[in-house]
């Protein structure tokens, strides 16, 4: 059974947005959480050890890139389906 206990490695606030870098010992997973309590918006990003601080300092850029990749993959799958 895996633990869901995370250790907070770093935290910062910018305006109303709180960003945390979390680490889970069991599987060495790094997660960035972003929350805006004012709007209720929040999201999580997975990070690799080599870019965790970059994701921590630029979570919105990484989120946009993640969304772009998902959109591109969906468009590619649609184009392949139409070609079949």
C-alpha angles and dihedrals in degrees: 000000000000123000120237091204114125129192116219108232098176139002134186139172126213115180104314094334121102120198124191133185108212131188129198113205097202095067101008090244119168119204132180115209123196122190135174107192090188093064100021091237117143140157142172131223129194115229136195119227091249094057105023095111091047090053089045092054096038107031095146092056091050091047091051091049091049090051091047092053091050091050092048092050091049092050091048092051091049092050091050091049091051091048092053 
